Amino acid sequence: MHRSRSAVIAAVVALALGGAGLSCGGDGGTPPASVATLTITPGDDAALPVGQTRSLTATTTDANGGTLTGRTIAWSVGGAQAGAVSLNTTTGGAVTVTAATAGTATVTATSEGKSDAVTFTVTGATPTTASVGTNDVSLTFTPPTVTIRVGGTVTFTIGDQHNVDFEDSNLPDMLTLGQDGTVTFPTVGTFRYRCLPHSAGFDQGMVGRVVVVAN
């Protein structure tokens, strides 16, 4: 009787260990496919006048041509005249390219070592003034990005529900709801701003940018 009980216990233990072995050393699921290609759409090189924008998307595919989702995609601008364009973001599946100043620059998207690139040739002179309004339905600044020459000005005409809060403390805020105003930008750089009631930081919600380039 004792031997029979021991045999039963041994069999149960063996079964449990065997199951654990299958769980840990079995197929364990198929590993995710690697990115084989990355494609920017539209992928043709383009000429843009200063101030115009173009939207790009990046698609990753596996070795069989199947679309891969959820992959990290990084965007960058290169070339001797990289300042000719600016990007509204540096990560994600889509980006908006803004023609900032005359020159040629290359926009590249990269994921898991695979990349694609588009070259932009920007023509025309950068304006010294720009205007920004608001859209009360979509809760956005219009346009969300403007480009001016250093020393230029941007005039803000906003609705009663909004204000303008600059990330750079050297620039004058317009914090009273509905307060319009004109701001001068004496230095080169990218200056972010937001509507305090309708944003979460300077990159989510109702936000905007002023890109200031050299003469």
C-alpha positions in Angstrom: 0.0 0.0 0.0 2.8 2.4 0.9 4.6 1.6 -2.3 1.5 2.1 -4.3 1.0 5.6 -2.7 4.6 6.5 -3.4 4.3 5.5 -7.0 1.2 7.7 -7.4 3.0 10.7 -5.8 6.0 10.1 -8.1 3.7 10.0 -11.1 2.0 13.3 -10.1 5.4 15.0 -9.6 6.7 13.7 -12.9 3.6 15.0 -14.6 3.9 18.4 -13.0 7.6 18.7 -14.0 6.8 17.6 -17.5 4.1 20.3 -17.7 6.5 22.9 -16.4 9.0 21.8 -18.9 6.6 22.2 -21.7 5.5 25.6 -20.4 9.1 26.9 -20.1 10.9 25.1 -22.9 8.1 24.6 -25.4 7.1 26.8 -28.3 6.4 29.8 -25.9 4.8 31.7 -28.8 6.3 33.0 -32.1 8.8 35.8 -31.7 7.8 39.1 -33.3 9.0 39.6 -36.8 11.8 42.0 -37.5 11.4 45.2 -39.6 12.7 44.3 -43.1 11.8 47.5 -44.8 10.6 51.0 -43.9 8.9 53.2 -46.5 8.0 56.9 -46.4 4.9 58.1 -48.1 4.9 60.2 -50.2 8.4 59.1 -51.0 9.3 61.5 -53.8 11.7 64.3 -53.3 9.9 67.6 -53.2 10.3 71.4 -53.7 8.5 73.5 -51.2 8.1 77.3 -50.9 9.0 78.8 -47.6 6.1 78.5 -45.1 4.5 75.5 -46.8 4.1 72.1 -45.1 4.0 68.5 -46.2 2.8 65.5 -44.2 4.8 62.2 -44.3 3.9 58.7 -43.0 6.3 55.8 -42.4 5.3 52.2 -42.8 7.3 49.2 -41.5 7.0 45.7 -43.1 8.4 42.3 -42.5 10.3 40.0 -44.9 7.1 38.8 -46.4 5.7 42.3 -47.1 3.3 42.2 -44.2 2.7 45.5 -42.4 4.1 45.7 -38.9 2.4 47.9 -36.3 3.6 49.3 -32.9 7.2 49.7 -34.0 9.2 52.7 -32.8 10.0 55.1 -35.6 12.4 58.0 -35.3 12.5 61.0 -37.6 15.5 63.3 -38.2 16.7 66.1 -40.5 20.2 66.0 -42.0 22.3 67.7 -44.6 24.5 70.8 -44.7 21.3 73.0 -44.7 19.3 70.9 -42.2 17.6 74.1 -40.9 15.8 74.5 -44.2 12.9 72.4 -42.8 11.5 71.7 -39.3 9.5 68.7 -38.0 6.6 68.9 -35.6 7.7 65.7 -33.9 10.7 63.3 -33.9 8.9 60.0 -33.1 5.8 58.2 -34.4 4.3 57.0 -37.6 3.6 60.4 -39.1 5.3 63.8 -39.2 4.6 67.3 -40.6 7.5 69.0 -42.4 7.6 72.8 -42.5 9.7 74.6 -45.1 11.6 77.2 -42.9 14.2 78.8 -45.1 15.8 78.4 -48.5 18.1 75.4 -48.8 18.1 71.6 -49.2 17.6 69.1 -46.3 16.9 65.4 -46.0 14.2 64.0 -43.7 14.9 60.4 -42.6 12.7 57.9 -40.8 14.4 54.9 -39.0 13.1 51.8 -37.3 15.2 48.8 -36.1 18.1 49.7 -38.4 15.9 50.2 -41.5 15.4 53.6 -43.0 14.0 55.7 -45.8 14.6 59.3 -46.7 13.1 62.2 -48.6 14.9 65.3 -49.8 13.3 68.7 -49.7 14.4 71.8 -51.6 13.0 75.0 -50.1 12.8 78.1 -52.2 11.8 81.7 -51.4 12.5 84.2 -48.7 11.4 83.7 -45.1 8.8 86.2 -44.1 9.4 88.7 -41.3 5.8 88.5 -40.0 3.2 85.9 -39.4 -0.3 85.6 -37.9 -1.8 83.0 -35.7 -5.5 82.5 -34.9 -7.5 79.9 -33.1 -10.1 77.3 -34.0 -12.7 77.0 -31.1 -14.1 73.7 -32.5 -10.9 71.7 -32.8 -9.1 73.7 -30.0 -6.1 74.4 -32.1 -3.9 77.3 -33.0 -4.1 78.1 -36.8 -1.6 77.5 -38.2 0.1 75.5 -35.4 3.6 76.3 -36.8 4.8 79.5 -38.3 8.3 80.4 -39.6 9.8 83.9 -39.6 13.2 85.6 -39.9 15.0 86.6 -36.8 13.8 89.9 -35.5 10.4 89.3 -37.0 7.0 89.4 -35.3 4.0 87.1 -34.8 0.6 88.6 -34.2 -1.8 86.4 -32.1 -5.5 86.9 -32.5 -7.2 84.4 -30.2 -10.7 83.7 -29.0 -12.2 84.5 -25.6 -11.5 80.9 -24.4 -7.8 81.0 -25.0 -4.5 82.5 -24.0 -0.8 82.2 -25.0 1.8 80.9 -22.6 5.4 80.7 -23.9 7.8 78.0 -22.8 10.7 80.5 -23.0 10.4 82.9 -20.1 12.1 85.7 -22.1 9.0 86.0 -24.3 6.0 87.9 -23.1 3.0 85.7 -22.3 -0.6 86.7 -23.0 -2.3 85.0 -20.1 -5.6 86.9 -20.0 -8.2 84.9 -21.9 -8.9 86.5 -25.2 -5.8 88.7 -25.0 -4.4 89.5 -28.5 -0.9 90.8 -29.1 2.2 90.9 -31.2 5.5 89.3 -30.1 9.0 90.0 -31.5 11.5 87.2 -31.8 15.0 88.5 -31.5 16.9 85.2 -31.5 17.1 82.1 -33.8 15.4 79.0 -32.5 12.1 77.1 -32.1 9.8 78.6 -29.5 6.9 76.6 -28.2 3.7 78.0 -26.7 0.4 76.7 -25.4 -3.1 77.6 -24.3 -3.1 76.9 -20.6 -6.8 75.8 -20.3 -6.5 73.4 -23.2 -3.1 71.8 -23.0 -1.0 69.3 -21.0 2.5 70.7 -21.3 3.9 72.1 -24.5 3.5 69.0 -26.6 -0.1 67.9 -26.0 -3.4 69.6 -26.7 -3.7 73.2 -27.9 0.0 74.0 -28.6 2.0 75.8 -31.3 5.5 76.7 -32.4 7.3 79.7 -33.8 10.4 78.7 -35.9 12.8 81.6 -36.2 15.6 81.3 -38.7 18.6 83.5 -39.6 18.3 86.2 -42.3 
